[in-house]
Amino acid sequence: MVDVRIDLHTHSAVSDGTDSPAELVRIAAESGLDVIALTDHDTTAGWEAAAAALPPGLRLVPGAELSCELPAADGRKVSVHVLAYLFDPDAPALVAEQRRLRQERRERLRAMAERMAADGLPVDPDEILAGLAPDAPAGRPHLARALVRAGVVENVNEAFARFLGVGRGYYVPRMDTPVETAVDMIAAAGGVTVLAHPFANSRGPAVSEEAIGELAERGLAGVEVDHPEHDAKARKRLRALADDLGLVRTGSSDYHGANKTIAIGQETTDPEQFEALLARAGDASQRAGTRRTAP
């Protein structure tokens, strides 16, 4: 595969992006991408619409971004995101856990919104949740956009910096999936997992190299090296670590539409690495006994 542009981490309005799945694949094609993965948070609800609207020449990789946690040496929980690809979306354990995570997100949004409303900020949790699909994940970007609409802040980034970021007055933590459970669960569903933006320090404590090694032993397939929040030093360390551990190296934009100033396809995955990921997905599918059509 020569001159193939591959973006393996994007979000639609089904979770916390701003483009519908159909709009997302259209934008991807117009941006010159050849392969795109739809990885909404804790849901596969956008897969069908994206596949139905897929423009000629664009390949869709179905996926999801799972909200996970990892215990740190000091007893705290490190937030970890896992990108899961090519798994059976009807696997019972996965369906149950994604449902729990979506409910957790809604309860968290309501708790933050009620705190903000109690302090006089023009935020109505019922109005925000009513604007989402009944089973859609709710996240801090939905609160941020409500603050933008109310004129409290100029953009989503300001909302996070002033009100919603980790350590800010209205931040509420989540009860996420243990990362080891997520890796095992996706493998059992015939899919593969890639650790998302592990050295993105702006999101909180980074994942340690030791923890990545332990996850690789457990079956983690890859690590997201080229990401907008990784500087050159982080990328160099991750490339070396991935090579040492035999992990696939991916690159992705983490596109969220208008919620972030990141262009789709801003970071991409090397075609040879993509083929290696597909090979691992095929092996995982055979081991799990699942039937899937190759992307």
C-alpha positions as CSV (number, residue, x, y, z in Angstrom):
1,M,0.0,0.0,0.0
2,V,1.8,3.1,-1.3
3,D,0.6,6.7,-0.6
4,V,-2.3,5.5,1.5
5,R,-3.5,7.9,4.2
6,I,-4.9,6.2,7.3
7,D,-6.5,7.8,10.3
8,L,-7.4,5.3,13.1
9,H,-9.0,7.6,15.7
10,T,-12.0,9.8,15.1
11,H,-15.2,10.7,16.9
12,S,-18.7,11.5,15.6
13,A,-21.7,13.2,17.2
14,V,-22.7,9.8,18.4
15,S,-20.3,10.5,21.2
16,D,-18.5,13.8,21.7
17,G,-17.7,14.8,18.2
18,T,-19.8,17.3,16.2
19,D,-20.2,15.6,12.8
20,S,-22.7,12.9,12.2
21,P,-21.2,9.5,11.2
22,A,-22.3,10.2,7.6
23,E,-20.7,13.7,7.7
24,L,-17.5,12.3,9.2
25,V,-16.9,9.8,6.4
26,R,-17.7,12.5,3.8
27,I,-15.2,14.8,5.3
28,A,-12.6,12.0,5.5
29,A,-13.0,11.3,1.8
30,E,-12.8,15.0,0.9
31,S,-9.7,15.3,3.0
32,G,-7.9,12.7,0.9
33,L,-8.1,9.8,3.4
34,D,-8.1,6.3,2.2
35,V,-8.9,4.5,5.5
36,I,-10.7,5.9,8.5
37,A,-11.6,4.3,11.9
38,L,-14.7,5.4,13.7
39,T,-13.9,5.2,17.4
40,D,-16.7,6.8,19.4
41,H,-16.5,6.7,23.1
42,D,-18.0,3.5,24.6
43,T,-20.4,2.9,21.8
44,T,-20.7,1.3,18.4
45,A,-24.0,3.1,17.5
46,G,-22.4,5.0,14.6
47,W,-21.1,2.0,12.7
48,E,-24.1,1.4,10.6
49,A,-24.7,5.0,9.5
50,A,-21.0,5.4,8.7
51,A,-21.0,2.3,6.6
52,A,-24.2,3.2,4.8
53,A,-22.8,6.6,3.8
54,L,-19.2,5.4,3.0
55,P,-18.0,7.2,-0.2
56,P,-16.3,5.2,-2.9
57,G,-12.6,4.6,-2.3
58,L,-12.8,5.1,1.5
59,R,-12.3,2.1,3.8
60,L,-14.0,2.1,7.2
61,V,-12.5,0.3,10.2
62,P,-15.2,-0.1,12.9
63,G,-13.9,0.6,16.4
64,A,-14.5,2.3,19.7
65,E,-12.5,4.2,22.3
66,L,-13.0,2.6,25.7
67,S,-12.7,4.6,29.0
68,C,-10.4,2.7,31.3
69,E,-8.3,3.2,34.4
70,L,-5.0,1.8,35.7
71,P,-3.9,1.8,39.3
72,A,-0.8,3.9,40.0
73,A,1.9,3.2,42.5
74,D,0.7,5.9,44.8
75,G,-2.8,4.5,44.9
76,R,-4.4,6.9,42.5
77,K,-6.2,5.9,39.3
78,V,-4.5,6.8,36.0
79,S,-7.0,7.5,33.2
80,V,-6.3,5.3,30.2
81,H,-8.1,5.2,26.8
82,V,-8.0,2.0,24.8
83,L,-8.8,2.0,21.0
84,A,-10.6,-1.2,20.1
85,Y,-10.9,-2.4,16.5
86,L,-12.7,-5.0,14.5
87,F,-14.5,-6.7,17.4
88,D,-17.9,-8.3,17.6
89,P,-20.2,-5.5,18.8
90,D,-22.7,-8.0,20.1
91,A,-20.4,-9.8,22.5
92,P,-22.5,-9.9,25.7
93,A,-19.7,-8.8,28.2
94,L,-18.8,-5.9,26.0
95,V,-22.4,-4.8,25.4
96,A,-23.0,-4.8,29.2
97,E,-19.8,-2.8,30.0
98,Q,-20.4,-0.2,27.3
99,R,-24.0,0.2,28.7
100,R,-22.6,0.7,32.2
101,L,-20.0,3.3,31.0
102,R,-22.6,5.3,29.1
103,Q,-24.8,5.4,32.2
104,E,-21.8,6.4,34.2
105,R,-21.1,9.3,31.8
106,R,-24.7,10.6,32.0
107,E,-24.7,10.5,35.8
108,R,-21.3,12.3,35.8
109,L,-22.6,15.0,33.4
110,R,-25.6,15.6,35.5
111,A,-23.5,15.9,38.7
112,M,-21.2,18.5,37.1
113,A,-24.1,20.4,35.5
114,E,-26.0,20.6,38.8
115,R,-23.0,21.9,40.6
116,M,-22.5,24.6,38.0
117,A,-26.2,25.5,38.0
118,A,-26.1,25.8,41.8
119,D,-23.3,28.3,41.5
120,G,-25.4,30.4,39.0
121,L,-23.9,29.2,35.7
122,P,-26.6,29.0,33.0
123,V,-26.5,25.2,32.5
124,D,-29.5,22.9,32.5
125,P,-28.6,19.2,32.8
126,D,-32.1,18.1,31.6
127,E,-31.8,20.3,28.5
128,I,-28.3,19.0,27.6
129,L,-29.3,15.3,28.1
130,A,-32.5,15.8,26.1
131,G,-30.5,16.9,23.2
132,L,-28.6,13.6,23.0
133,A,-29.8,10.3,21.6
134,P,-31.4,8.1,24.4
135,D,-28.4,5.8,24.6
136,A,-25.6,8.1,23.5
137,P,-22.5,8.7,25.7
138,A,-22.5,12.1,27.5
139,G,-19.3,13.9,28.1
140,R,-17.7,17.1,29.2
141,P,-17.6,18.5,25.6
142,H,-21.5,18.6,25.8
143,L,-21.2,20.7,28.9
144,A,-18.5,22.8,27.3
145,R,-20.7,23.5,24.2
146,A,-23.6,24.5,26.5
147,L,-21.3,27.1,28.1
148,V,-20.3,28.4,24.7
149,R,-24.0,28.7,23.7
150,A,-24.7,30.6,26.9
151,G,-21.9,33.0,26.2
152,V,-20.0,32.1,29.3
153,V,-16.9,31.1,27.3
154,E,-15.7,31.7,23.8
155,N,-14.8,28.1,22.9
156,V,-14.6,24.5,24.2
157,N,-10.9,24.9,25.2
158,E,-11.7,27.8,27.5
159,A,-14.5,25.8,29.1
160,F,-12.2,23.0,29.9
161,A,-9.5,25.4,31.2
162,R,-11.8,27.3,33.5
163,F,-14.4,24.9,34.6
164,L,-14.2,21.3,33.4
165,G,-10.6,20.2,33.3
166,V,-9.0,17.8,35.9
167,G,-8.6,19.7,39.1
168,R,-11.1,22.4,38.2
169,G,-14.0,23.1,40.5
170,Y,-16.7,21.2,38.6
171,Y,-14.7,18.2,37.5
172,V,-16.2,14.9,38.7
173,P,-14.2,11.6,38.2
174,R,-15.6,8.5,36.6
175,M,-15.6,4.8,37.4
176,D,-14.0,3.4,34.3
177,T,-13.2,-0.1,33.2
178,P,-9.9,-1.6,34.5
179,V,-7.6,-1.5,31.5
180,E,-6.7,-5.2,31.8
181,T,-10.4,-6.1,31.7
182,A,-10.8,-4.0,28.5
183,V,-7.9,-5.8,26.7
184,D,-9.3,-9.2,27.7
185,M,-12.8,-8.3,26.8
186,I,-12.0,-7.1,23.3
187,A,-9.7,-10.1,22.6
188,A,-12.6,-12.4,23.6
189,A,-14.8,-10.5,21.1
190,G,-12.3,-11.1,18.3
191,G,-10.8,-7.6,18.2
192,V,-7.5,-5.9,18.9
193,T,-6.6,-3.1,21.2
194,V,-4.3,-0.1,20.8
195,L,-3.3,2.2,23.7
196,A,-4.5,5.7,22.9
197,H,-2.2,8.8,23.5
198,P,-0.4,7.2,26.5
199,F,2.1,10.1,26.9
200,A,-0.4,13.0,26.6
201,N,0.5,14.7,29.9
202,S,-2.2,17.4,29.5
203,R,-4.8,14.7,30.3
204,G,-3.3,13.8,33.6
205,P,-0.6,11.4,34.7
206,A,1.0,9.6,31.7
207,V,0.9,5.8,31.4
208,S,4.3,4.3,32.6
209,E,6.5,2.3,30.3
210,E,6.3,-0.6,32.7
211,A,2.5,-0.6,32.5
212,I,2.6,-0.6,28.7
213,G,4.9,-3.6,28.9
214,E,2.5,-5.5,31.2
215,L,-0.4,-4.7,28.8
216,A,1.7,-6.0,25.9
217,E,2.2,-9.3,27.7
218,R,-1.6,-9.4,28.2
219,G,-2.3,-9.0,24.5
220,L,-2.3,-5.3,23.7
221,A,-1.6,-5.1,20.0
222,G,-0.4,-1.6,19.5
223,V,0.3,1.9,20.8
224,E,-0.7,5.3,19.4
225,V,2.6,7.0,18.7
226,D,1.8,9.9,16.4
227,H,-0.9,11.9,18.1
228,P,-1.4,15.7,18.3
229,E,-0.7,15.7,22.0
230,H,2.6,13.9,21.7
231,D,5.7,16.0,21.3
232,A,8.8,14.8,19.4
233,K,10.4,13.4,22.6
234,A,7.3,11.4,23.5
235,R,7.0,10.0,20.0
236,K,10.7,8.9,20.0
237,R,10.2,7.1,23.3
238,L,7.1,5.4,22.2
239,R,8.6,4.2,18.9
240,A,11.5,2.7,20.7
241,L,9.2,1.1,23.3
242,A,6.8,-0.3,20.7
243,D,9.7,-1.8,18.8
244,D,11.1,-3.4,22.0
245,L,7.7,-4.9,22.8
246,G,6.7,-5.9,19.3
247,L,3.7,-3.6,19.3
248,V,2.1,-2.0,16.2
249,R,2.7,1.8,16.0
250,T,-0.3,3.8,14.9
251,G,-0.9,7.5,14.1
252,S,-4.2,9.2,14.4
253,S,-5.8,12.7,14.6
254,D,-8.3,12.1,17.5
255,Y,-10.6,14.2,15.4
256,H,-13.7,15.6,17.2
257,G,-15.1,18.0,14.6
258,A,-15.6,21.6,15.9
259,N,-14.8,20.5,19.4
260,K,-11.1,20.5,18.8
261,T,-8.8,22.5,16.5
262,I,-7.4,19.3,15.0
263,A,-7.9,18.4,11.3
264,I,-9.0,15.0,10.3
265,G,-5.9,13.1,9.0
266,Q,-3.6,15.5,10.8
267,E,-1.7,12.4,12.0
268,T,-1.7,9.1,10.1
269,T,-0.7,5.4,10.4
270,D,2.0,3.9,8.2
271,P,0.4,1.4,5.8
272,E,2.7,-1.4,6.8
273,Q,1.7,-0.9,10.4
274,F,-1.9,-0.9,9.5
275,E,-1.5,-4.2,7.7
276,A,0.2,-5.6,10.8
277,L,-2.8,-4.5,12.9
278,L,-5.2,-6.2,10.5
279,A,-3.2,-9.4,10.7
280,R,-3.4,-9.4,14.5
281,A,-7.2,-8.7,14.2
282,G,-7.5,-11.7,11.9
283,D,-5.7,-13.9,14.4
284,A,-7.8,-12.6,17.3
285,S,-11.0,-13.3,15.4
286,Q,-10.0,-16.9,14.7
287,R,-9.1,-17.5,18.3
288,A,-12.4,-16.0,19.5
289,G,-14.4,-17.9,16.9
290,T,-16.1,-14.8,15.7
291,R,-17.2,-14.2,12.1
292,R,-16.4,-10.8,10.7
293,T,-16.1,-9.4,7.3
294,A,-12.6,-7.9,6.7
295,P,-12.8,-4.0,6.5
